[in-house]
Amino acid sequence: MTSLPDLTTYDAVLFDLDGVLTPTAEVHMHAWRTMFEELFAQWGIEPPYTDDDYFAYLDGKKRYDGVASLLHSRDIEVPWGSPSDSPSADTVCGIGNRKNVVFERVLRQDGIAPYPGSLALLDRLRDAGIPVAVVSSSKNAGEVLDVAGIRDRFAVVMDGVIAERDQLASKPAPDVFIEAARMLGAEPARSAAVEDALSGVKSAAQGGFGLVVGVDRGVGADVLREAGAHIVVDDLEEFIA
């Protein structure tokens, strides 16, 4: 295998959270599947929900943008509503909040731990004095980082709460990555971004990051490269070898 670049030579490294640092992508997939299978059955929506829908319409996006994208794929339009909508509301925000109820229940019950390879890479970057950030579309990012015990590792956490507050466009737009780099005081062209989602890889690539690392947790190496990843790994432990 061709040797991988040394991430300590970059001015900063920005990480997606779910599926890159922690296996919460699996919790999100389970929560989305549970919620949409029930919703589709209630509304008689065809074709039925599959995990391919997660990767195509939900993975890496802000929660409400993902809901709207998936419903649009089935030619379903509902009012956008408000983030304060009840989870029982048949609005984009209500449906997104319904999913979050499932997610938070599973997270509290089962907990979460960082991938060992990701933790080892964070250790190496910390020892080298390289600033790191989390760039996540999830509004649950802070809770996940706390439960995983790694919140104090990151000088900057760009999450769905901040993105909504500052009206930053959802991935695959480059806004959240560019803003997180700015908050770190780093130039994207001299920084690395690490992503497992197609929308996230596209976001970092459009943001002009000097290195875009794709982590293949099931999307597929070829499609990650097509989306803009310069290199693809199966796990971040490969940077430690």
Secondary structure as GFF3:
##gff-version 3
##sequence-region A 1 241
A	DSSP	three_ten_helix	7	9	.	.	.	ID=ss1
A	DSSP	beta_strand	12	15	.	.	.	ID=ss2
A	DSSP	alpha_helix	24	43	.	.	.	ID=ss3
A	DSSP	alpha_helix	51	53	.	.	.	ID=ss4
A	DSSP	pi_helix	54	58	.	.	.	ID=ss5
A	DSSP	alpha_helix	63	73	.	.	.	ID=ss6
A	DSSP	alpha_helix	92	110	.	.	.	ID=ss7
A	DSSP	alpha_helix	116	127	.	.	.	ID=ss8
A	DSSP	beta_strand	132	135	.	.	.	ID=ss9
A	DSSP	alpha_helix	141	148	.	.	.	ID=ss10
A	DSSP	three_ten_helix	151	153	.	.	.	ID=ss11
A	DSSP	beta_strand	156	158	.	.	.	ID=ss12
A	DSSP	alpha_helix	160	165	.	.	.	ID=ss13
A	DSSP	alpha_helix	175	184	.	.	.	ID=ss14
A	DSSP	three_ten_helix	188	190	.	.	.	ID=ss15
A	DSSP	beta_strand	191	195	.	.	.	ID=ss16
A	DSSP	alpha_helix	198	206	.	.	.	ID=ss17
A	DSSP	beta_strand	211	215	.	.	.	ID=ss18
A	DSSP	alpha_helix	221	227	.	.	.	ID=ss19
A	DSSP	beta_strand	231	233	.	.	.	ID=ss20
A	DSSP	three_ten_helix	236	239	.	.	.	ID=ss21
###
